[in-house]
């Protein structure tokens, strides 16, 4: 059961980050941090379906993490869910068309190795 929860967390974290990035690219850069401007931005983001889907995915990931922490040790749960970083790098490369340098790929390989060590 714990690996199912890890999978749900990893998938939801990766989806939420991808959707947030995509939604914020549509919204544009934030320049004005005054309270009134932040309220307008929040209202605008609430109408952005990508941002709303990202929030749903984050909510699922949060409750899956709570469930995982109830059955697994913290020293397992948090590092195991780091697999989402690797998936996010791959998604950024192929779906968002980001340029990923060799250092980020090397970091992804190290994270993958850490998750593999945890699995044993």
Secondary structure, DSSP 4 states (H G I P E B T S, - for coil): -HHHHHHHHHHHHHHHHHHHHHHHHHH------SHHHHHHHHHHHHT-HHHHHHHHHHHHHHHHHHHHHHHS-HHHHHHHTTHHHHHHHHHHHHTS-----HHHHHHHHHHHHHHHHHH-
